[in-house]
Amino acid sequence: MLNKLLPTNEATIDRVLRVVLGLFLLSLTVFGPQTMWGLLGLVPLATGAIGSCPIYTLLGVSTKGTKRVQA
């Protein structure tokens, strides 16, 4: 059931970039301008950690790709 709600639709590089971006944005709450806008970093951090993007799911997009099975 959870796989239908949150299907894995992110490739490894996509996940890594999301986690890095999320950590960078979260660091803005402590360093730099120190605004609460940095909390927006929780979104890419969470989607990168889970491996599922709700927007990708709605649009039917996947960066994960598919493995080809050779007969």
Sequence and secondary structure as in RCSB ss.txt:
>XXXX:A:sequence
MLNKLLPTNEATIDRVLRVVLGLFLLSLTVFGPQTMWGLLGLVPLATGAIGSCPIYTLLGVSTKGTKRVQA
>XXXX:A:secstr
 HHHHS     HHHHHHHHHHHHHHHHTTTSTT  GGGGGGHHHHHHHHHT  HHHHHHT  SS       
